[in-house]
């Protein structure tokens, strides 16, 4: 049972949960329960920031890419011996990975009420991430690629994927989300060299610490989280202000208590 004092209500009709190094299966179970809750209360959005212990996840299959893209994607061979647990999940995309130093963001919200398209939502999450990294760490050169969806860094010397995103939709409610490689993790990135996350060579994946050539403090990570949530809420705000504005924080807390059981 999660302590409900961990939840915050940073804006009207929006509920926030942040848990670092959260067991992946428990987090997935929580998301599915939130979907049931939001199906009955579509005016409420639940935003989750977390990270997970070392693991791999695999979705329904590799994304389709444009014919103009020269990159050849390689699907996951299930006979491959992995260093960490593998979980099969209900989202698009192939094999991906999690580790404690990631920044993971799960937006669980109703697309219809918020007047959003799922692809536009994914692009916005990537855009917010890109802008904040540029502002907070004075790091330029990031690009949102739409064919190989994610956040990339590329120059004449190197090419690296920093963040991946994949959303699933159930009854017009989103779950799963963004995985941004924030802190360095040598065991994980060594394990990636023998597989193809999202169909791409494992060597392509990098973390923000490697790109900016310095360690990132926990305080810096917390500031990034805070600014990320503020930016995302601002993105949702025009839609949320039009619907059931009188919902109080206490009412949301009472309602969601029936859902949060881990």
N, C-alpha and C positions, 0 to 999 in steps of 0.2 A: 504494500500500500504506500503510495507516494504521499508525503506530507504536503497538504494543500497550501501551506505557507510558502512553498517554493514557487507558487504561481503568482504572476503579476498581471495587473490590468492596466497596461500603459496607455491605452486609448479606448474610447467608447466601443464596446462590442468586440474588443480584441483581447485575447488572453495569451500570455507569454509563459513559456516554460524553458528553463535552461538547465541542462544536466551534462556535465563532462564525463566522458568514458562510460557511457550508458550501454549496458548489454544490448546487442543489436536485436535479438528476438523480443526482448521486453519492450524496446522502443517501437518495434513494428506492431506488436500487439496493442500498444497504447494508441498508435496512429489509427488502427482499424476501429478501436472503440470510439475514438474521436470522430471518425467518419459517421458512425451511427448517431452520435450526439448531434453533429452539425446537420445531418439529414433532417432531424426533428427541430433544429434551431438554426436555420440557414443564415440568419443575420449575424451569427457569431463566427469569428475566425480564430483559429488557434495557431500560434506561431511557435515553433520549437527550434531552439538552438542547442546543439549537442555535439558530442563526438562519440566514437565507439571503440571498443577494444579491437585489436587486429582481426580482420576477417575479410572475406570476399563475398560478394553477392552477384547473382546472375539473374537477368530478367528474361523477357520473352524472346529476345534475339537481337542481333545487330541492327542498328538504324540503317535506313536506306540513304545513300549519298548520291549527290548529283553526278551525272555522267561526266561533267567537266572536271571532277576531282580525280587526280591521278593516284591518290592514296588507295591502296588495296587493303581491305579489312580482313582480318583473320579471325574466324570464330573460335570459341573456346573448345578445346578438346577435353572432354570429361574424364579421359584417362590420365590427364596430367596430375601429378602429385603436387599438392599445394602445401605451403608452409603454415597456413592458417585455416580456420573453418570456412566452409562454403555454404551460403544460404541461398535458396531459390526464392525469388520474390516476384510479385505481380506488378512489374513496370516494364516499359520498353527498354531496349538496350541490352548489351551483352554483359560480360564480366566487368565488375568494378570492385573497388577496394575501400576499406576504412581502416583508420588507425587513430590512436588517442590525440594526435596533434592536428587533426583536421578541424575545419570549421564546417559543420553540417547544419543545413537549414531546411526544415520541413514546413512549408506553408499548407495548412489544412483549412481550406475555405471553400465556399460555394461559388462556383463560376457564374451561375445565373444571377444570383443576388448582387455579386460584385461586378457584373457586366464585363467579364474577362474571357479571353480565349486562352487556352492552355499554353499555346506556343508563345503568345505575347507575354504571358506571365513568366515563362522560363527566360525569355530574352531580358525582361526587366530585372529579374534576380541577378543575372549575369552582369547587366549594366551597372546595377548598384554596387556589386562586388568590385568591378573594374574601377569605378569612380572613387570608391573609398580607398582602394589600394594606392591609386595614383596620388590622392590627397594626403593620406596618412603617412605613407612611406616614401613619398616623392619618387615614385617608380613609374617610368613611362614605358611604352612599347606593348602594353597588353591589348589584345584584340578579341572581340567576340566573333567566333567562326560559326556560321549557320549550317555549313555542310557537315562538318565534324563538330557538332554542337558542344560548345564549352568555351572556357576562357584560356587564351593562348598567349604565349610570348614568342616572338620570332624576330630575329635580326640576321645579318649576313653570316653570323658565326654559329648560331644555335636555334633550335625550335623546341618549344616545350609546352605541354598542356598542364595548366595549373588548377583548373576546376572542371568538373563534370556535372551535368544536371540531367535528371530524368524524373518526370512526374507521371503518376498513375491517376486515373479518374474513376471514381465510383459514385454513381448517381449524381453526377455533376459536382462532386466534391473531390478536391485534389489531395494527394498525399505523396510521400517520398519527396525528393528535392535535390538540393545542391550539396556537393562535396568539394570544398575548397582546401587544397593542400597547403596548410598554413605553416606548421612547424616541420622541421626535418625529422625523419625517422629512418635511419640507415637500414635496419632489418627489413622494413617494409619495401623500401625502394630497391633493395637487393633482391627481394623475392619477386618483384615485378619484372626483373630482367628475363625471366624464363617463361613469361606468359604475355598475353596481348589484351590488356584491359580495354574495353570498348572496341576491340578489334585492332588496336594500335600497338606498336612495339612498346614494351614496358619502359625502355630507356627514354621515351618521350616525356614521361611524367616527371614533373619537378615540383618542389615546394617553394613557398614564398621566401623562406629564409635563404635558400640557395640563390634565388634570383637577386635578392637585395644584398647578399654577401654579408649578412650579420644575423645574430640571434634576435628573436622577437620575445620581448618580455610578456609575462602573463597580464600585466597591466595594459600593455598595448593591445593584446588580444581582447581584453574586456572592453577597451575603448572602441575597437573595431566592431564588436558585437552591439554595443549601445548605438553607435552611429548607423549600423546596418538596420537595426530594428526601427529607428527613427525614420530612416529613408523609406523603408518598406511601408510603414504606417502612413506616411505622407502620400505614398502611391495609392493606398487603399482609401484614404480619408474621404475624398469626394463621394465615393459610393456609400461608405458607412454612414455618412451624415444624413443620407436621405431615408434611412430605414430605422425604425424603432429606437429612437435616440434615448428613450427614457429607461432603457435597461440599466439597472444598477450593478455595480461590481459584486455586491452580496448575492444578488439573484443569479448571476453567472456562476459564482462560486458554489452555490447550493445545487445548481443544475448539473454542473460538471462533476461533482463529487460522486455521482452515481456511475460515472464512466471510468474514472481513474482507479483501476484496480490492477496492480502488477504483482 
